[in-house]
Structure formats: structure tokens, C-alpha cells
Amino acid sequence: MPRSPQLAAALDVLATLRAAGHQAYLAGGCVRDLLLGRVPADYDVATSATPDQVLHLFPRTFAVGAHFGVVLVVSKLLNSSEQLAPPQVAEVEQVEVATFRSDGLYSDGRHPDQVRYTLSPAEDVQRRDFTINGLLLDPLTGDTRLDESLTNPQQLIALVEDHVNGLADLNAGIIRAIGQPARRFEEDQLRLLRAVRFAARFGFEIDPATFAAIRQLAPRIHAVSRERVRDELTKMLTEGRARRAFELLHSTGLLAEVLPEIARMVGVAQPPQYHPEGDVFTHTLLLLNQLEPGCSATLAWGALLHDVGKPPTFRVAPDRIRFDGHVEVGLAIAAEILRRFRFSNDDTRQILALVEHHMRFADTPRMRASTLKRFLRLERFDEHLALHRMDCLAAHGNLDNWTFVRDQLAALPAEAVRPCPLLTGRELIAAGYRPGPAFRPMLHAAEDAQLEGAITTPEEALALLRAHFGPPPTTT
């Protein structure tokens, strides 16, 4: 396995701790991922060294959670002459080092009220969330080394210390809470969502006792900050197993707690001539199933929310089931969800744009040239195109409108879709028009004609405006 800079930094930290007489292991998700043949996003270290000892051993550290035994060590692979300010930390290799500990009560449902340091790695792993995340790996002893020659994850088993039967659960594909599931979830209620995400990401099943505890404690998720819930949901949507994640959210009762607007889609029938796949929730799941790993968060949330206005607008008309005004209603609901989860303004604009415009593709073959060009120049139009394709494939399967728009987008040069304006407010003032609210419709009309190909010069644009809006007022 090629040694990444992150792995090299972690091994450097481990070697330094060991040389100082401390126990030290790779711990948590990186061990799990290595055993699954995946490339870890980062490498964490668990050690018998106290935070003060860690701070003393390494010249560049940040006590990001020293009260809980966590210190961030900046790799000494950096040039020793570099000066490091806190904003630069994310740009260098860094290793989270946690002291072996036993936690007390979690009054706030996230952090222990007090911690007790220990020299026992077996005691330390008992406080972790799931058995597959409670494995320790010792890469510095034994005959097998974690280096470039190690390509078979099975070889890693010789390096693993397993005090929680995590290897058995990893092999069986089971997400199981360490110890008493209810206690693990009460310590940090975000673990309720993490269990679902890990089960979806790895294609694992949730252990029955752990599943029962999630169902029982699902309402506790409201104790978690909305930002943490948002980030966990976004990971579910963008890791390539979104459908499975939302099926599990529904079956555990978590969906009704975190996204009741999506839970209301269940059982909402659709007209079979357009949606042979079934109800609105089934349709949404089929969209989520098409999201690629690493897709943008805005596309993923747009796919999730695009039909959120259907449940409140459902009605059975004489001819068929209808959802009159579901786009407008969906926009309002989506805006409230995005506000609730404190999305950034940029992400909110894009997700709402995806919801707002997802039905317009049906009109594109009949659009005027100017209307179509304005549609094609929507910000991040590739996401609109991707959402429409997924929407069609999750329903009737007809991609005619998608193909038409894709071909138009490819055929039209950028300057035809977004030409330089023939007129601005400055030219209108120079022509004698007084600045005011009338400028907006005048400039829009000029751009419309330009996009249609009816005019090509500023003189033609001014002549058009004089004909439609009258000549500029005379002054005395």
C-alpha cells in the first residue's frame, strides 16, 4: 500500500511516542478502513501519554481538546524554518493524538463531564462508538510492517489488537455498539445517525440490539446541533449509498425526526402514467440511488428536496392525481429546511434553484430562443441537467427533453448564450433617458431581442427601445 503523507506523519508520531516509552497505536476509523482495503481519510493515534507529555514531545501542537485528552500534532515533515499560524493548520499534515481514557457521564450528550486517563488500551476502546471503530493497530512491532510492500488487508490482522470483537463484526458486516447500545447513544446522540451512515457506506447490517436502541432513542437526535446533523446527512447523501441510508433512516424512525418533510412522502401516490415506480418516497429513493460517490452536496440535496412540495399539494382530480403548485410550495418548504440546518447562502441559492427549475425541462423544446438561453445560463447548469436526468430515470425513463437540452448546450457557443450586452444604463442615459425603474424592462427587452438574433448592434437596440418604450423625454 503506497505510504501517503498522512500515514507517514502518523507513523512518525507513533515512533516518537514509542521512543519516549509510551504505548501508541493507530486507532478508530483508519484501522477499519485499512482492514476493508480502503484509503483512510486521516490517521488517528491513541496513546498512554498524557496530553502534557504529548505537548512536550512535539514542537508543533494544538491543544484542540486537551481537556478530553486530545492534542493535534502537526507533522515535523515540515521545514523547521516554517512559521505556522493557526489558519494554516489545515494545509499541513496533522495527526490527532488521544490519550487512553475512561469517560464519565455525558450531561450535554456530546462531551464527557470528566475523563480519567488510563494506561490500558483495552479500557480506552470501551468508550468508543461501534466495534468496527474500536480496533487498534500496532504498525511498529512484529514481522509485518505497514509500508509500501503491504497490499493485502489480511496481513494487517496480525497487527491488530481487538478488545471488542470488532474483527468478527467487520468480517460479518455488522454495525454493533460497544457495550450497552443505549449508553453509547446517550453519550453522543449523533451516533444514532453515524450507525446508519456506516451501515449504508459499507453495505452492513445493524445489529438487532443496536437497531432497537436507535428506534427507541430516535427523538434524542434533537439534542444534537443542527449543523452536526446537517453534516452527517450530507455525508450520507454524497458517499454513494444515499438510497440505503435513507431507507435505514426511515426504518429506524430517524427520518421522521430529522426530516419529517421527507418522511411525509411515504405512501403519497403518483399518477402511474408518469410515475410507474410508485409513491413519492420511492421516486426520491430512486433518484438518491443514482448519486455518485463524491457528488456535490448541492446536487444531492436538490435531488432529495426536488419533490418535497408534493405531499401537501396531493389531490385526486377527475382525470388523474395532481400536485398543483408543488414547485412553489416545495420552494417554501425547502427554504425552511435549509434555514433550519443553517446552510450557507451560496448552497441555499443553488439547492433552491434546483428545486425551482426542475420542471422546466418539459417546456424547453417550445421555449423562445431567448428563454432557452437564459435557462441554459443558470449557475452550475450541469447540476440542473444531472438532476433532470436522474428525475426521468427514476420515473418514466424518457430522456428526450434531457437530450434536447444537452444538445442545445453543446451546439450553442458561450457568447451566444451569454453575449456582451449591446446596451447598459450608461448608454440609455447618454441617449437621453432618465434613470429609474423603467431601465430594467428596457434592458431586458434589448437583451431579449439580442438573444433572439433580432438585433446585433447598439444602434438597433436603441431603435427597438424607442419603438417599444417611446423616445426619451424632451428637456426644456
N, C-alpha and C positions, 0 to 999 in steps of 0.2 A: 504494500500500500504506500503510495508516494507520501512522503512526510510533508505536511503542509506547514506554513509558518505558524499557524495556531498550535499545531501539535508540537512543533519544535519548541515553542515558547513554554508549553505546559510541561514537556519533558525537562526543560531547563529548570523550571520551578521545582519539579519533583526532585531532581538531582541535588539542588541546593538545600532543600528541606532534609533530605536523607543524609547529606554530608554533615548537617548540623545535629544529627542524632534523632530526628523526628520521624514518625511514621507518615507516609504520604501515598495517596492513591488517586488515580483518575476516578471520578465518581459521577453517578447520575446518568443523564441523557446521552453523554458521549460514549459511555460504555455500552449502553443499549444499542446505539446506532452502529458502533463498530461491530458488535456481535450480529447485527442484522445486515452487515455489508453495506451500510450507508455511510456517507461522509458527514461527520458531526458538524454542526454549525459553530460550535465552540467546545472548549475543553475545560471542565471544572476540576478542581483539586480539593480533596478532603484530607485533613492532616491533624495530627495530635498537637501541633504547635499552636500556642495561643495567639490571638491577634497581635499582642505586643511583640511576641517573638517573630511573627511574620513581618511586622513593620520594621523590626530591627535588622532582619536578614536581607531585605531587598531595598535598594536605594530609591526606587520609584514605586510608590504605592498610594492608594487612595482608600481611606477607611470608609467605604461606602455603606457598610453595615457592621461596623466593628462591635456595636452593642449586641449583635446577634452572632458574632464570631465570623464575619465575612469581611475580607480585605481584597481589594482589586490590585493585582500585581502587574505592573507594566513591564513587558519583556525587556531584558537587558541586551537583546539583539540590536536595540537602538544604538546609534553612535553616541558614545558617552559625552560628547560635547553638546548634544542637543538639549535645548531648554524646553521643558514640557509644561504647557499651561493646561488647566482642566478642559477647555473646549477642544483640545487636540486629542484627548484620550481616545475617542472613538476611531481615530485614524491610525492607531498603532496596535500591535499585538498585545493583548491583555488576558490575564488568567484570573478567574475568581477563585480565591482560596478560602475555604470554610473550615473552621476548627470543629473537630468532633464534639458533639454536644448532645445533651438531653434537654428537651423543651418542657417548660411548664405549661400553664393554661394559656389559651389564646382568647383573651377577652374581646379583642377587636375583630376576631375572625380572620386575621391575617398574620399578625406577628405574635410570638410568644411573650407573655408578660415578663418572664425571666428565663435565662438559659443557664445550664450547668455544664461546664466543659468536662470532657471525659477523655481518657486515654484509650477507650475501647471503640474500634470501628464498628463492631457488632452492635453496640448500643446506639451509635450515631445513626445507622441506617434505619433504625426503628421509627424515627421521626419523619422519614421521607414518605412521599405520597403512595406510589404504586410499586409492586415488587419488581417490575421490569426496570424501574428507575432507582432501585436500591442496591444495585450491583457495584462492586469496587473492582478496580483493575490495577494490578501492580506490574508496570512495564519494565521495571529496572532489576528484577531478580529472576532467577531461573534460566533455563536454557533458551527459551523463546524470547525474542526481542520485538518490540513494537517499532519496526523500522521498514525501510523500503522493500525488504525481501518478504514481508509478511502479507500475503494476499488472500489467505484463506481464513475467514472469520472463525472457523472451527479451531484453529490453532490458538486463538485468543482464550479459549475456555481454560487452558492451563494457567492463565494469568489472573483469573477471576476469583475474587472472594465473594461468596454468596451466603448471606446470613438470613435471607428472607424467601428462599426458594424461587428467586426471580428467574433463574435459568430455565426451570421447568415451565414456568408461565410463558417465558419468551418462546420456548420451543412449541408450546401448546397453543400459542396465540391467544393469551388471556390477559385482560386488564383486571388486576386484583389489588385492592387496597391493602397496604401493610397493616397487620393487626386488625383492630376493630374499624370497619369502614366508617361508621358514624363518627367516631372520634377523629379520624383523618379528615373528613369533610368539614367537621365543625372547626377544626384548626384553621382551615383556609377554604372558604366556600367556593373559591374559583376552581378548586379541584373537581367539583361537580362537572364543570364544563371541560376540564382537561381530560377527565376519564373518557368523555365522548370523543374528544378530538383525537386522543391517542388510539382509541378503538377504530375510528374511521381511517386515520392516517395509515395504520399498519394492517388494516383488514382483520383486526382481532375481535373477539367476543368479550363482553363484560361479564365478569364472574357474577353468578346469581346474587350472592350476598351483597356485593358491591352495587349491583344494579338496583336491588331493593332499597338500599340506603340512599341512592341518588333519588329514586322516586319519592321516598319519604321526606327527604330534606330539600327537594327542589325549590320550595318557596324561600329557602335561606339564601338563594342566589341574589336576592335584592340587597343583601348586606354588602355585596361587592361593588366597588366603584364602577360606574358606567363605562369609564374608559377601559378598565381591565376586561369587562365583559365584551365590549366592542372589539378589542384587540384579539380576544380568544375566538370570537365569531368570525372575524376576518381571516384568521389563520385557517379555520375550518373551511371557509369558502375558497381559499386560494391554494390549498395543499393538494388538490387533485382528487379528493374524495368527498366533495361537498354533499352529494346526494346521500351517501351513507351517514354523514354527520347529521344531516337534518332529519333523516329517518330516526336516528337514535335520540336526537333532541326531542322529537315528538313522542317516541315510545317511553322515554324516561320522565315525561312531564315538564322538562325544562323549557321546551319551545313555548308553551303557554305562559311561562313566567317571563322569559326574556324578550320574546317577540309574539305577543298574543295576536297581533295583526296577521302574522303568517299562519299561526295555528288556526285562525278562523277560515282559512282556505280549505281545510279538510272537509270533504263532503259537499262542497259547493259545485253543483253540476254545471256543465258547459254544453253548448249546442253540439251534438255529435257530428254534424256535417262539417264543422270546422275543427272540433277537438275530439277526435275518436279515442284519444288516450284516456279520457276520464275527467275527474274533477280538477279544480284549480290547483290544489296542492300537488296532485300527481303531475300536472303540466309543469309546475315550478320545479319539482324534483328532476324531471327530465331535462330541464334547462341546466340545473346545477350539475347534472351528470356530465355535461359537455364542457365544463370549465376545466381548463388545462392547469396543471401544476405551475405555480408562479404567475398566473394571470393577474391582471391589475385588480386592486381592491375595488376600484370604481366600477369596472365591468361586472365583477362578482356581485356586488351589492345591487347594481342595476338589474341583473338577472333575477336576484331574489325578490326585488320590490316592484318589478315592472307591472305585475297584475295585482298589486296589493289593494287596488280600488275595486276589485270585482266582488268580493263578499258583500260589502254594503250596498252595491248597486244591482245585485241579482234580482231579476224578475222573470216570470214566465209570461211572455206575450203570446197572442193567438198564433203567431207564426213559428216562434222559437224562443229559446232562452236568450235574454238580452242583458247587457251590462251598460246601460246608457250612462254616459258621462264618467265611465270608470277611470279614464285617464286623469281628468280634472280632480276627481275625488282621490285617486291614488297619489297624485302630486301632493295634496294636503297631508295625507297620511304618511307618505314617505318623508316629507319635510319634518313632521313631528318626530318620527323615528330617528332621523339623522340629528335633529336637535337634542333629543334625549340622550343619544350616545356621543354627543359632543364631537361630531365630525368637523374637520376643518372646512372653512368656507369654500376652498377650491374643490375638495372632494364632494361637498354637498352640491355645488353647482353642477358638476359633471353627472352625478348619480341622478339628480332631479331631471337633468336634460335627457338622460337615457329613458327615464320613465315617461317624460312628456312627449317624446318624439317616436316612441317605439311603434305606434300605429300608423305613422305617416308613410311608411314604405308602400302600403297598398295604393296610395294615391300617386306615386311617383311617375308611372307611365303617362298619366294625364296632366301632370304639372306643366305650367308655363316654364319656359327656359329659365327665366329669372328666379322663379320659386325653387326650381330644382337646384340651381347653382347655389342659392342661399342655403338650402338644405345640406348640400354636399360640403359646405364650408363650416358646418358646425364644428366646434372644438372637439378634437380627438374623435373624428368621424369614424375611424377604424373600429372604435368600440360600439358605435351605433350599428355599423354593418355586422359586426360579430354578434351582437345581441339579436338582431333580426334573424340572422341565420339560425341561431340556436332556438329562437322562438318558433320558427317554421318547422324545424326538425323535431321539435317537441310536440308538434300538433299534426297538421295535415301533410307536412313534408314537401309542400310546393315551394320551390325556390325561385320561381320566375321573377318576382319583384327584386329579390336579392341579386340575381344575376343581372337584371337590367341596371340596377344602381351601380353594381360593381363595374360593369362595362362602361357606363357613363363616366364614372370616376376615372377609369383608366384612359378613356378617349379624350377627355377634356384637359387641356393644358392648365397649369396652375393660374396663369394670367387670365384665362377665360373665366375661371371660377371666382377669382378674387382680383379683378383688374384694378389698376390705379384709377381713382375717381376722376372723372372729367371735370367735376366742379367741387368746390368746397365752399364753406361760408364766406371765405375771403373773396372769392370771385363773385358771389352774389352781392356782397356789399359794394364791390367795385362796379358792378352793373347797376347800382342804384337801389337795391332792395334794402329795406331796414331790418336789422337783426331782430329776431323774435321767434315765437313758437312755429311760425309758418315755414321756417327754414327746414325743419325735419321732414315734413311731407314733400317739400320741393326737392330736396336732395335725394330722398328715397325714390321719387318719380324719375329723376335723372338717372339714378343707378339702375332702376328697373329697365329703362329703355336701353341703357348701355349693355346690360346683361342679355337683353333680348336681341341685341345686334342692330337695333333701330337707329342708334346714333353712335358716332365714333370720334367726334371732336367736341371741344368745349363750346364752339360756336353753335353747333347743332343742339347741344344740351341747353344753352340759354334760349335758343329759339323755341325749343319744346316747352320750357317753363313759361315763357311769355305767352305761348298759345294756351297753356292749361291754367296758369295762375294769374295771367294778366301782366301788363308791363309794370315796371317799378313805379312807385308813386312819384308824381312830379313835386318838386320843391319850389317854394316862392320866396 
